[in-house]
Amino acid sequence: MAALVAENFRFLSLFFKSKDVMIFNGLVALGTVGSEELFSVVAFNCPCSPARNYIYGLAAIGVPALALFLIGVIWNNHTWNLVAECHKRGTKNFSAAATFLLFGSIMGRAAVAPVTWSVISLLRGEAYICALSEFVRPSSLDKFPAEYGAEVLARFPCKDVPANLTKFRDEMTRRLRYESQLFGWLLIGIVAVLVFLTKCLKHCCSPLSYRQEAYWAQYRSNEDKLFRRTAEVHSRILAAKNVKHFFGFVALDKEEKELVQEFPVEGVQPSPQWNAITGVYIYRENKGFPLYSRLHKWAKGVEGNGPSPEGHEMLFLAS
């Protein structure tokens, strides 16, 4: 039994490691759904006034979506790798396809939260009803009193209408909610098709086998974890040496003393080395052997980032 439980935990661990991008996107989507529900309950309040409903309704859908999109771009490591690449080396080493896929990767990741927000807003319908209520043609409502116009229609989302217009308000609300939910389901379908086509295109155009691509993703993840962990230790030891040089002593706890004794740090890496391992990486092969990252390429002593006659190029899309 214990062996079975351990094996199941090992399987779950490997599954989550291999599906980290999908799980991250799912968590982002769930967080966005919760935020949208909270916003609708607490913050959304249609002004029910002509010329204001439309602006407020669109802002309730568009402004949070825009903010979530920008946050997604900022949080994506590829964004800052691209900035560093353009600053240090320009994009002359990228093919048009690689540049397109890179931007597609950044935009696609950043679009998860705003698309989720827009879909949930459309399925709920409140913002859509608020935005378009004043544009409903009175003639489209059967036997609607001629003396009422856009001002009364704009008040329909707030239910602040004369008693004789209640049935018209219900009909208009039902019609607009139908349109809003229809657009929401269409958006879900379009996004699903685009994701499917993108995944197919990525695997069809990849020069790597499925297993090698999985190994590449594992290598990148492990390299990043080890690099961050080692950089944290290296910077702590270097800081301890400099503080000791200034004060004559340094106050270290037991763990830090063990680190200083175990890992002697003689100096710092020069800027050219940092520049060599920083930036966007396009998959390369050197004489048939893969180079999985800029750090791997630097360690092998391979110069340049341009495509070679015997090399392959594929945009790095893993996290």
C-alpha positions in Angstrom: 0.0 0.0 0.0 2.8 2.4 0.9 4.6 1.7 -2.3 1.3 2.3 -4.3 0.7 5.6 -2.5 4.3 6.7 -3.2 4.0 5.8 -6.8 0.8 7.8 -7.2 2.4 10.8 -5.6 5.4 10.4 -7.9 3.0 10.3 -10.9 1.1 13.4 -9.8 4.4 15.2 -9.3 5.6 14.4 -12.8 2.2 15.3 -14.2 2.2 18.7 -12.6 5.8 19.4 -13.7 5.0 18.5 -17.3 1.8 20.5 -17.4 3.0 23.5 -15.5 2.0 26.0 -18.2 -1.5 24.6 -18.6 -2.0 24.5 -14.9 -0.7 28.1 -14.5 -3.1 29.3 -17.2 -5.9 27.4 -15.5 -5.2 29.1 -12.2 -5.0 32.5 -13.9 -8.4 31.8 -15.5 -9.9 30.7 -12.2 -8.5 33.8 -10.4 -10.0 36.0 -13.1 -13.4 34.4 -12.8 -13.4 35.0 -9.0 -12.3 38.6 -9.5 -15.0 39.2 -12.1 -17.7 37.8 -9.8 -16.5 40.0 -7.0 -16.4 43.1 -9.2 -19.9 42.4 -10.5 -21.3 42.0 -7.0 -19.4 44.8 -5.3 -18.3 47.4 -7.8 -20.5 47.3 -10.9 -23.3 49.9 -10.8 -24.9 50.9 -14.1 -25.6 54.7 -14.1 -28.8 54.2 -16.0 -28.4 57.4 -17.8 -28.3 58.1 -21.6 -24.8 58.6 -23.1 -23.3 57.2 -19.8 -24.5 53.6 -20.0 -22.6 52.8 -23.1 -19.3 54.2 -21.9 -19.6 52.6 -18.4 -20.6 49.2 -19.8 -17.7 49.1 -22.3 -15.3 50.3 -19.6 -16.5 47.6 -17.2 -15.5 45.0 -19.8 -12.6 46.6 -21.5 -10.6 48.4 -18.9 -10.1 45.4 -16.5 -9.3 43.3 -19.5 -6.7 45.8 -20.7 -5.1 46.0 -17.2 -5.0 42.1 -17.0 -3.4 42.0 -20.4 -0.6 44.4 -19.5 0.0 42.6 -16.2 0.3 39.4 -18.2 2.9 41.0 -20.5 4.8 42.4 -17.6 4.9 39.0 -15.7 6.1 37.1 -18.8 9.8 36.5 -18.7 9.9 36.4 -22.5 9.0 40.1 -22.5 12.1 41.1 -20.7 14.3 38.6 -22.5 13.0 40.3 -25.7 13.8 43.8 -24.3 17.3 42.7 -23.4 17.8 41.0 -26.8 16.7 44.2 -28.7 18.9 46.4 -26.4 22.1 44.2 -26.7 21.9 42.6 -30.0 18.8 43.8 -31.9 16.6 41.3 -33.8 18.8 40.8 -36.8 19.4 37.2 -35.8 15.7 36.3 -35.8 13.8 35.1 -38.8 10.3 36.6 -39.5 8.7 33.3 -38.4 10.7 33.3 -35.1 9.8 36.9 -34.4 6.1 36.3 -35.1 6.0 33.2 -32.9 7.8 35.1 -30.1 5.3 37.9 -30.0 2.5 35.3 -30.4 3.8 33.5 -27.3 3.9 36.7 -25.2 0.5 37.9 -26.4 -1.1 34.4 -26.1 0.0 34.0 -22.5 -1.0 37.5 -21.6 -4.4 37.0 -23.2 -5.6 34.2 -20.9 -6.8 36.5 -18.1 -8.4 39.3 -20.3 -10.2 36.8 -22.5 -11.5 35.0 -19.4 -12.7 38.3 -18.0 -14.4 39.2 -21.2 -16.1 35.8 -21.5 -17.4 35.8 -18.0 -18.7 39.4 -18.4 -20.5 38.5 -21.6 -22.0 35.4 -20.1 -23.3 37.3 -17.1 -24.7 40.0 -19.4 -25.0 42.9 -16.9 -22.4 45.1 -18.6 -23.7 44.4 -22.1 -27.3 45.2 -21.0 -26.1 48.4 -19.4 -24.1 49.5 -22.4 -26.8 48.8 -25.1 -30.1 49.3 -23.3 -30.5 52.9 -24.6 -29.9 51.8 -28.2 -32.8 49.4 -28.4 -35.3 50.6 -30.9 -38.7 51.2 -29.2 -40.4 50.0 -32.4 -38.8 46.6 -31.9 -40.8 46.2 -28.7 -44.4 45.2 -29.4 -46.9 48.0 -28.4 -44.3 50.1 -26.6 -45.8 53.5 -25.6 -44.8 56.1 -28.1 -44.3 58.8 -25.4 -41.3 57.1 -23.9 -37.8 57.3 -25.5 -34.1 56.6 -24.9 -34.1 58.1 -21.4 -36.6 55.5 -20.1 -34.8 52.7 -22.0 -31.5 53.7 -20.3 -33.2 53.2 -16.9 -34.3 49.7 -17.7 -31.1 48.0 -16.2 -31.8 49.6 -12.8 -35.5 48.5 -12.8 -36.4 52.1 -12.1 -39.3 52.2 -14.6 -43.1 52.8 -14.4 -45.2 49.8 -13.7 -46.7 49.7 -17.1 -43.2 49.2 -18.7 -42.2 46.2 -16.6 -43.0 43.7 -19.3 -41.0 45.7 -21.9 -38.1 45.9 -19.5 -38.1 42.1 -19.1 -38.3 41.5 -22.8 -35.5 43.9 -23.5 -33.3 42.4 -20.8 -33.9 38.9 -22.1 -33.1 39.9 -25.6 -29.8 41.7 -24.7 -28.7 38.9 -22.3 -29.3 36.5 -25.2 -27.0 38.5 -27.5 -24.4 38.9 -24.8 -24.2 35.2 -24.0 -24.2 34.4 -27.7 -21.1 36.6 -28.1 -19.5 35.0 -25.0 -20.0 31.4 -26.4 -18.7 32.5 -29.8 -15.6 34.0 -28.1 -15.0 30.7 -26.3 -15.3 28.7 -29.5 -13.0 31.0 -31.4 -10.3 30.9 -28.7 -10.6 27.1 -28.5 -10.0 26.8 -32.2 -7.1 29.2 -32.2 -5.4 27.3 -29.3 -5.9 24.0 -31.1 -4.5 25.3 -34.3 -1.6 27.0 -32.5 -0.6 23.7 -30.7 -0.8 21.8 -34.0 1.3 24.3 -35.8 3.9 24.4 -33.0 4.3 20.6 -33.0 4.3 20.3 -36.8 6.9 23.0 -37.3 9.2 21.8 -34.5 12.5 20.2 -35.6 12.5 18.2 -32.3 10.7 15.0 -31.5 8.1 15.0 -28.8 10.4 13.4 -26.2 13.3 15.7 -27.0 11.0 18.7 -26.7 9.8 17.4 -23.3 13.5 17.0 -22.2 14.2 20.5 -23.4 11.4 21.9 -21.2 12.7 19.9 -18.2 16.2 21.1 -18.8 15.1 24.7 -19.0 13.1 24.4 -15.8 15.9 22.7 -13.9 18.5 25.2 -15.2 16.4 28.1 -14.1 15.8 26.7 -10.6 19.4 25.9 -10.1 20.6 29.2 -11.5 18.3 31.2 -9.2 19.3 29.1 -6.2 23.0 29.4 -6.9 22.7 33.1 -7.7 21.0 33.7 -4.3 23.8 31.8 -2.5 26.6 33.4 -4.5 25.2 36.9 -3.9 24.8 36.2 -0.2 28.4 35.0 0.1 29.8 37.9 -1.9 27.8 40.4 0.2 29.1 38.7 3.4 32.7 39.1 2.2 32.2 42.8 1.3 30.5 43.6 4.6 33.3 41.8 6.5 35.8 43.9 4.5 34.1 47.1 5.5 33.4 46.4 9.2 36.1 43.8 9.9 33.5 41.2 10.8 30.2 40.0 9.6 27.2 38.6 11.6 26.3 35.3 10.1 23.9 32.7 11.4 24.9 29.0 11.4 23.6 28.2 8.0 25.3 31.2 6.4 28.6 30.3 8.0 28.4 26.8 6.5 27.7 28.3 3.1 30.7 30.7 3.3 32.9 27.8 4.3 31.6 25.4 1.7 31.4 27.7 -1.3 34.4 30.1 -1.6 33.5 33.0 -3.9 36.6 34.6 -5.4 35.0 37.3 -7.5 32.1 38.3 -9.7 31.2 37.4 -13.3 32.1 40.1 -15.9 29.3 41.9 -17.8 30.1 40.2 -21.1 29.3 36.8 -19.5 25.9 38.2 -18.2 25.1 39.6 -21.6 26.0 36.3 -23.2 23.4 34.3 -21.1 20.7 37.0 -21.2 18.1 37.5 -23.9 15.8 35.5 -26.2 17.1 32.1 -27.1 16.3 30.4 -30.5 17.0 26.7 -30.5 20.3 25.8 -32.1 22.3 22.8 -33.0 26.0 22.8 -33.2 27.4 20.1 -35.5 24.3 18.0 -34.7 24.4 18.5 -31.0 21.6 20.5 -29.3 22.2 23.7 -27.4 19.3 24.0 -25.0 19.8 27.6 -23.7 22.1 30.6 -23.8 23.9 29.3 -20.7 24.4 25.9 -22.4 25.7 27.7 -25.5 28.0 29.8 -23.4 29.3 26.8 -21.5 30.1 25.1 -24.8 32.0 28.1 -26.1 29.8 28.6 -29.2 29.9 32.1 -30.6 27.1 34.0 -32.3 23.3 33.5 -32.5 22.7 33.5 -36.2 21.4 30.6 -38.1 24.0 28.2 -39.5 23.8 26.0 -42.6 23.7 22.8 -40.5 21.6 24.2 -37.7 17.9 24.3 -36.9 15.9 27.2 -35.6 12.9 26.9 -33.4 11.4 29.5 -31.1 11.6 28.7 -27.4 8.0 28.6 -26.3 8.3 26.7 -23.0 8.1 28.5 -19.7 
